[in-house]
Amino acid sequence: MTAGVDAQVNEILKATEILNTAVKTTVDEWTKAGGEGTLIGDTRMVLPTPAGYNAHKTILGAVGKIQELIAIPQMKLIEMSEQFYESRALHIAAEHRIADFLAGHDAEGVAVGELAKQTGLHAGKLCRILRVLCSSGIFKEVNPEIFANNRISAVLAHNESFRSYILVFSICHYKVAGALPDAIRDPTKGHSSKVNETAFNVSHDTTDSFFEWMETKVPSEDGKSMVGRPELPYFSSAMVGVGRVS
């Protein structure tokens, strides 16, 4: 083996050793605690032991390092460049309350045709969206075209504040991310630290800061009055939810 390959092998073996040690610590902590940790009120957040939390971070870091060492570089970059599809799939699932419809059906799951009826979405397209999420560890396909919540997606079920948090990214921030390349290239905004000279201002065509914009009034659906922005209830609910779990 070349020196470069030797170094890569040593790094993989070292990362694997670190991973195995952290996994053992996690199992030991879960065994002592009788689960992943202490449930915090009705927030659905689990507070691990300090040792369990450190092991959790170590596992994620070790897995990330192993992925870096074994990934085909071109494929890794392609995957990274298209991850926005995964984000949008999650936004769609949250908007249409897929986790709510799946709640209580963890074993048998719900057929995608039934989910399509409940959401008004096309069954074939919804199936592909859910499979994208399953491949990212969100939801599970228990049988062909039959889906259920897993431990990740279950936290969205009937959890309005957390759902709102996800939807804020969909409604507001996703559009901002799309404008980021233009904002970075802009001779003024690209070099500015002002809160009203950002990608948000480009994407929403405003000179207001995000919080000023959020407080502005917009015409009602019938055009007869001015009302709060439709994004505001989601943002308010999201902030309440984040405050409860952070």
Salt bridges, closest charged atoms under 4 A:
GLU11 OE1 - LYS65 NZ 3.26
ASP28 OD2 - LYS24 NZ 3.07
GLU29 OE2 - LYS32 NZ 2.99
GLU36 OE1 - ARG151 NH2 2.72
ASP42 OD1 - ARG244 NH2 2.52
GLU68 OE2 - LYS65 NZ 3.41
GLU95 OE2 - HIS96 NE2 3.95
ASP100 OD2 - ARG97 NH1 3.49
ASP100 OD2 - HIS158 ND1 3.88
GLU108 OE2 - HIS105 ND1 2.71
GLU141 OE2 - ARG131 NH2 2.84
GLU160 OE1 - ARG97 NH1 2.93
GLU160 OE2 - ARG163 NH1 2.79
ASP182 OD1 - ARG185 NH2 2.39
GLU231 OE1 - ARG229 NE 3.22
